[in-house]
């Protein structure tokens, strides 16, 4: 967090909640007439937008005005826990044959025959 965000949060921010990652969510205490309120997140650790769970994402983007909490969080049995974006990390998915996964591609099956015009 830079000094501008810290100062704005101290002067005008109202803490509305936090998520399982430790991120804190704020809204502007001084609403401007005719404009919707400002909402923002202060990340706990690495600043990565994919670390915002879906229920907080919809609140940040004004899809809902209801502040998420554990009581209102409706989970379906098929839903997995939120995972941050792993692209660029050691845990990122690398398909077989990828340079960083060994680079050994399986041999072709020889079932391909190129088309040749008559």
N, C-alpha and C positions, 0 to 999 in steps of 0.2 A: 504494500500500500504506500502510495506517495504522500507527501505532506499535504497536498491539496485535498485529497480524498479524506485523509485523517481529520483535517480541520473542518471540512464540510460535514463530516459525520458527527463530530463533536458539537458543532454549533446548531445543526439543523436536523440531524438524524434521530429517528425514534426506532429503537430495536423492537422488531415484531416477532422474532423467533430465530431458531437455529436448527440445522439439520443433523443427520447422523455423522456427517463428515466434519462437523465443527464449524461450518460456514455460518456467518451471522447475516441476517437479512434486515434491511432498514427501509424506512419510508421517510419522506420529507415532512417535517412537522408544520411547515408554513406552506399551505396550499395556495396556489395562484388562481385567481378567478378565471374561469373558462379553460383552464388547463388541467390535465390529469396529474395526479401526484407522482413524484419521482420515487422510484424503488431501485435499490441496489443491493449488492452482496459484497461482503468482505470475506475473502477466502481464508481458510485456516490452512496455511501452507502454500503449495504451488497454485498459482493462478491458472486455472484450467476450466473453461466453461463447461466441459462435460462432467465436472464434479458437482454440478447442480442437479439434484434429483428432479424427476418430472413434476411432482406436486409443487415444488418451489418455482420451477420454470414457468408454469402457467400463471403463478401469482406475479412473478417479476414482469411478465409480458402482458399483464392486465387482462388475461383471459378470464380470471375470476378475481373477486375482491375478498374471498374467504381465505384467511391466513391458514395455511396447512398446519396441522398438528397430528399427533399420534391417534387421537380420538376420531378425527375426520378422515384419516388416511384409509381409504378403502382398497384393500389388496385382493386381487383375484388369485386363485390357486395356481394358475399357470404363469403368473408374473415372477420374474427373477429379481433379485436384489439389484439395485443400480450399480453399474460398474463405470468407472471413469474411462475415457478414451486411452487406450494403451499404445496407440500408434507412436512409433519412434522410441519405444522402450524395449527392454529385453523380453518383456512378456507379450509383445505384439505377435499377431498371427503371421506366420511365414509359410506359404504353401510349399509342398515338396518341390525341390529343384531351385528354390530361391537361393541366391548367392550366400545370404547369411544363415541359411539352414543347411549348409553343406554343399550346395550347388550341384548335386548329383541328380539329374533328371532320369526317370525310368525310361528304358529303351522303348521305342515305338513298337507297335504290334504288327507292323508290315501289312496291315489291312487297307492301306491307302494306296490308291492307284490314280495318278494324275490324269486329267482329261487331255487328250490330244486330238486336234481337229483332223478330219480326213483329208 
